[in-house]
Amino acid sequence: MAKLNKKEVIIGFLVGLLATFFGFFIYVEFVSPYGFDETLKIMSEGGLYGKVLGLAALPNLFVFFVFLRKKQDLRARGVLLACFCVAFAILISQFL
């Protein structure tokens, strides 16, 4: 059985969070018809952070499958862990 390399999982986790951040930025900057600050204000007033974070996590799917195709299973595991953290953040944001 292969030894779990924590460094590879952490790299995958950070890449997953970075992909989520870029997905969020792309949505707010290019998909929304309003400016960056105005979109954040609208999301705050409408309680839409969870929905936008869910859309922002979609690039993780691409990153996950790239890591699997390259046989980097531990990094893919880190991306999956990042997805679980984002899902937990969405769950918390729905109750706040």
VENTAPE-V797697 format. One record per pair of residues at least 4 apart in sequence whose C-alpha atoms are under 7 Angstrom apart, sorted by the first residue. I is the first residue (numbers start at 1). J is the second residue. D is the distance in Angstrom with one decimal. If there is no record, write none. Layout:
i: <I I>
j: <J J>
d: <D D>
This chain:
i: <5 6 7 8 8 8 9 9 9 9 9 10 10 11 11 11 12 12 12 12 12 12 13 13 13 13 13 14 15 15 16 16 16 16 17 17 18 19 19 19 20 20 20 20 20 21 22 23 23 23 23 24 24 24 24 25 26 26 27 27 28 28 28 29 29 32 34 34 35 36 37 38 39 40 41 42 43 43 43 44 44 48 49 50 50 50 50 51 52 53 53 57 59 60 60 61 62 63 64 64 64 65 66 67 67 67 67 67 68 68 68 72 73 74 75 76 77 78 79 80 81 82 83 84 85 86 87 88 89 90 91 92>
j: <9 10 11 12 74 75 13 74 75 77 78 14 78 15 75 78 16 75 76 77 78 79 17 78 79 81 82 18 19 79 20 60 79 82 21 82 22 23 59 60 24 56 57 59 60 25 26 27 56 57 59 28 52 53 56 29 30 31 31 32 32 36 39 35 36 39 38 39 39 40 41 42 43 44 45 46 47 48 49 48 49 52 53 54 90 93 94 55 56 57 90 83 63 64 79 65 66 67 68 76 79 69 70 71 72 73 75 76 72 73 76 76 77 78 79 80 81 82 83 84 85 86 87 88 89 90 91 92 93 94 95 96>
d: <6.8 6.1 6.2 6.3 5.7 5.3 6.1 5.2 4.9 6.3 4.4 6.1 6.0 6.1 6.3 7.0 6.0 4.0 6.0 6.9 4.1 4.9 6.3 4.1 4.8 6.3 5.2 6.0 6.0 6.8 6.2 5.7 4.6 5.4 6.2 5.9 6.2 6.1 5.7 5.9 6.1 5.2 4.8 6.5 6.6 6.1 6.0 6.2 4.2 6.5 6.2 6.2 7.0 6.6 4.6 5.8 5.5 7.0 4.9 6.4 5.4 6.1 6.5 6.9 5.9 7.0 6.0 5.7 5.9 6.4 6.3 6.2 6.1 6.1 6.2 6.0 5.7 4.7 5.9 6.6 6.9 6.2 5.9 6.1 4.6 6.1 6.5 6.5 6.0 6.2 6.9 7.0 6.5 5.8 6.7 6.3 6.2 6.3 6.3 5.1 6.1 6.0 6.2 6.3 5.1 6.6 6.5 5.4 5.7 5.7 6.2 6.4 6.1 6.4 6.4 6.3 6.2 6.2 6.3 6.4 6.3 6.2 6.1 6.1 6.2 6.2 6.2 6.2 6.1 6.3 6.9 6.5>
